[in-house]
Amino acid sequence: MPVHNEGRFIDASLMALRRQDYANLEILVGDNASTDDTRAICERHAAEDPRIRIERSETNIGALGNFRRVLERATGPYFMWASGHDLWSPNLVSACVAMLEAHPRACVAFPSSRWIGADGEMLPRASGWSDTRGMQPAARLFTILWGNMHPILGLMRLSQLRACAPLPDLTGADLVLLAELALRGDFVHASDALWSRREFRTETRYEEKLARYASESTRISHRPMQRRFPLVELPLALIRVVLRSEMPALDKAGTLLALVAALPLRYRVGRRMDTR
């Protein structure tokens, strides 16, 4: 759980993780120099539950740096990033573990999802999912490209995750990592598990979302070029993912051509989707 100033919701989020029915669980909280009561809430939970371990940064290492840090500290065969404001059904981890154990070719298992508001109310917003079983690598890649980024918060095989290139410092890092995982194996849907994604921000324009990425608290787009052109590095990063893959040469060439052609339209569609 990589967090920064999540005092408003983290108590409920930690309780949801503590109530998981999967017994062999470690909860690692990476507190990224929070200035609110996040640390005190986490310490209270850690005192009550020995499965919780807290690592604190005294200076802000950025959102992506914090995501990488908790991954580096993780142990065990499976791993999941968890936000400090979302909720999970008690069976989420066990259901996703069962899916991964039943499907050895899968590297990510993800739950069904719904959107909730600040007070836990259901929002009139829907998100689909993309189970890629039976697809070839290129088809899996484009399924993820045109889908949503929700599987980034699914349960992953730690060995497959660490075999990928590190989460890059750029806007769209989640898409880059999911693209590499999609070329490695299947994404499977644990339909009986539920992730409640909390939407509490008031952003209405795509530019406001990019501004948050460039803010001092988030620091995703922190270099001058990234601030001016926040998505300029994303196409090159995706191309490198395809070049590193084990696809046959002709499949790589075709995938690269299709990817370059698809990215401008994906950008236009993404601008409309991300803040609805």
BELBELSUL-V679769 format. One record per residue. N is the residue number from 1. PSI is psi in whole degrees, 0 to 359 (* if undefined). D_LAST is the distance of its C-alpha to the last C-alpha in Angstrom with 1 decimal. Layout:
N_PSI_D_LAST ; N_PSI_D_LAST
This chain:
1_95_25.8 ; 2_120_25.2 ; 3_155_24.4 ; 4_115_24.4 ; 5_57_24.5 ; 6_24_23.0 ; 7_335_25.5 ; 8_324_23.1 ; 9_350_22.2 ; 10_335_24.6 ; 11_312_27.3 ; 12_323_25.3 ; 13_316_24.1 ; 14_322_27.7 ; 15_322_29.0 ; 16_323_26.7 ; 17_321_28.1 ; 18_335_31.6 ; 19_6_31.4 ; 20_140_30.9 ; 21_3_33.7 ; 22_117_34.3 ; 23_321_37.3 ; 24_76_37.6 ; 25_137_34.8 ; 26_135_34.6 ; 27_109_31.8 ; 28_117_31.8 ; 29_120_30.0 ; 30_98_29.6 ; 31_112_29.4 ; 32_70_28.6 ; 33_45_30.6 ; 34_146_28.7 ; 35_1_30.0 ; 36_207_28.9 ; 37_19_30.4 ; 38_312_28.7 ; 39_317_32.0 ; 40_319_34.0 ; 41_316_31.8 ; 42_319_31.9 ; 43_325_35.7 ; 44_316_36.2 ; 45_321_34.5 ; 46_326_36.5 ; 47_333_39.7 ; 48_338_39.0 ; 49_110_37.9 ; 50_351_39.8 ; 51_349_37.1 ; 52_130_35.0 ; 53_136_35.8 ; 54_132_34.4 ; 55_126_34.6 ; 56_137_33.9 ; 57_133_33.5 ; 58_337_35.3 ; 59_152_33.3 ; 60_119_29.6 ; 61_8_29.5 ; 62_154_25.8 ; 63_314_23.1 ; 64_323_24.1 ; 65_323_27.7 ; 66_322_27.2 ; 67_317_25.5 ; 68_322_28.6 ; 69_314_31.0 ; 70_329_30.2 ; 71_317_30.4 ; 72_328_33.8 ; 73_351_35.1 ; 74_151_34.1 ; 75_170_36.8 ; 76_172_37.1 ; 77_341_36.0 ; 78_154_32.3 ; 79_144_29.6 ; 80_129_26.1 ; 81_139_23.9 ; 82_134_22.6 ; 83_162_20.3 ; 84_15_21.9 ; 85_358_19.3 ; 86_176_18.5 ; 87_157_20.8 ; 88_142_22.7 ; 89_150_24.9 ; 90_338_28.6 ; 91_8_29.2 ; 92_309_26.4 ; 93_314_28.8 ; 94_322_31.7 ; 95_321_29.7 ; 96_321_28.3 ; 97_317_31.8 ; 98_321_33.3 ; 99_317_31.1 ; 100_323_32.0 ; 101_332_35.6 ; 102_342_35.7 ; 103_86_34.2 ; 104_336_35.9 ; 105_352_34.1 ; 106_142_30.7 ; 107_347_29.6 ; 108_133_26.3 ; 109_131_25.7 ; 110_151_22.3 ; 111_176_21.5 ; 112_160_19.3 ; 113_154_16.1 ; 114_164_14.2 ; 115_134_11.8 ; 116_158_13.7 ; 117_188_13.7 ; 118_327_16.3 ; 119_13_19.0 ; 120_4_18.4 ; 121_147_17.0 ; 122_136_15.1 ; 123_146_11.5 ; 124_63_10.5 ; 125_136_8.4 ; 126_150_10.4 ; 127_133_11.3 ; 128_190_14.4 ; 129_164_17.3 ; 130_97_19.9 ; 131_119_23.6 ; 132_14_25.6 ; 133_137_29.1 ; 134_355_31.4 ; 135_152_29.6 ; 136_160_31.3 ; 137_314_30.1 ; 138_321_28.6 ; 139_321_26.7 ; 140_318_25.4 ; 141_312_24.2 ; 142_334_22.2 ; 143_318_20.8 ; 144_320_19.3 ; 145_319_18.3 ; 146_358_16.2 ; 147_205_15.0 ; 148_173_13.0 ; 149_12_14.8 ; 150_323_15.5 ; 151_345_19.2 ; 152_339_19.8 ; 153_23_20.1 ; 154_181_22.3 ; 155_130_26.1 ; 156_153_27.9 ; 157_122_31.5 ; 158_324_32.6 ; 159_318_35.1 ; 160_321_32.6 ; 161_317_30.1 ; 162_342_33.0 ; 163_342_34.2 ; 164_164_31.1 ; 165_150_31.1 ; 166_151_29.9 ; 167_119_26.2 ; 168_157_26.2 ; 169_78_25.4 ; 170_156_22.6 ; 171_127_18.8 ; 172_15_17.9 ; 173_326_20.9 ; 174_320_19.2 ; 175_320_18.9 ; 176_313_22.5 ; 177_317_23.9 ; 178_324_22.2 ; 179_316_23.6 ; 180_319_27.1 ; 181_323_27.0 ; 182_328_26.0 ; 183_346_29.1 ; 184_329_31.2 ; 185_185_30.4 ; 186_156_28.3 ; 187_124_25.2 ; 188_144_26.0 ; 189_117_24.0 ; 190_89_25.5 ; 191_338_24.3 ; 192_354_26.1 ; 193_155_24.5 ; 194_129_21.3 ; 195_126_19.0 ; 196_107_16.9 ; 197_120_14.2 ; 198_126_13.9 ; 199_109_10.9 ; 200_357_12.8 ; 201_159_11.7 ; 202_19_10.8 ; 203_133_9.2 ; 204_347_7.3 ; 205_148_8.8 ; 206_323_9.5 ; 207_329_13.1 ; 208_324_12.6 ; 209_316_11.7 ; 210_324_14.7 ; 211_323_16.8 ; 212_320_16.4 ; 213_329_17.6 ; 214_357_20.5 ; 215_163_21.4 ; 216_331_24.8 ; 217_327_23.5 ; 218_310_21.4 ; 219_40_23.4 ; 220_309_21.7 ; 221_82_22.1 ; 222_344_25.4 ; 223_153_27.8 ; 224_316_28.3 ; 225_322_27.3 ; 226_323_24.0 ; 227_324_23.2 ; 228_318_23.9 ; 229_82_22.4 ; 230_336_20.1 ; 231_9_19.7 ; 232_330_23.3 ; 233_345_24.7 ; 234_313_22.2 ; 235_319_23.8 ; 236_322_27.2 ; 237_320_26.3 ; 238_322_25.2 ; 239_318_28.3 ; 240_323_30.4 ; 241_314_29.0 ; 242_317_30.2 ; 243_328_33.5 ; 244_345_34.1 ; 245_169_33.5 ; 246_17_36.5 ; 247_151_35.5 ; 248_156_38.5 ; 249_316_38.9 ; 250_322_38.1 ; 251_320_34.9 ; 252_312_33.9 ; 253_314_34.6 ; 254_320_32.7 ; 255_318_29.7 ; 256_317_29.8 ; 257_314_30.0 ; 258_323_27.1 ; 259_313_25.0 ; 260_322_25.8 ; 261_327_25.0 ; 262_333_21.7 ; 263_319_20.2 ; 264_319_19.6 ; 265_321_17.5 ; 266_323_15.7 ; 267_315_14.9 ; 268_317_13.6 ; 269_319_11.4 ; 270_323_10.1 ; 271_325_9.3 ; 272_327_6.9 ; 273_322_5.6 ; 274_337_5.9 ; 275_15_3.8 ; 276_*_0.0
